[in-house]
Amino acid sequence: MSELLSVIVDTLDKHHGYDLEVLDFTGVSPLFDYCVIASVSNQRLAHAILMYVEEEVEKHGYSIRAKEGNALSRWILLDCFDVVVHVFVSEERDMVCLERLWNDLPRVEVNV
């Protein structure tokens, strides 16, 4: 697991993200290597947890390309170049179901 991916997964876990899935896009996408999907219990936590992820990513010397969503969003995306992070309020994740869209991709084992 790359250092950037570890930083992101550890931060999500530490700040109450749950049901984490990491999809391996290595060799599939020219834009990124991993996609992290996490659930949180409410919109406020979704916004806060992404702020923590941004801080940790930058503290470890990595950059943020883009962020989609705001404090009122039920789905926030953070593009960290090699890793794209999707944080969902749990009900929204059940409706969107990104995992099913990319069901054929390998998963990266995360021990959180």
Buried (B, 14 or more C-beta within 10 A) or exposed (E): EBEBBEBBBBBBBEBBBEEBBBBBBBEBEEEBBBBBBBBBEEBEBBBBBBEBBBEBBEEEEBEBEEBEBEEEBBBBBBBBBBBBBBBBBBEBBEEBEBBEEBEEBEEBEBEE
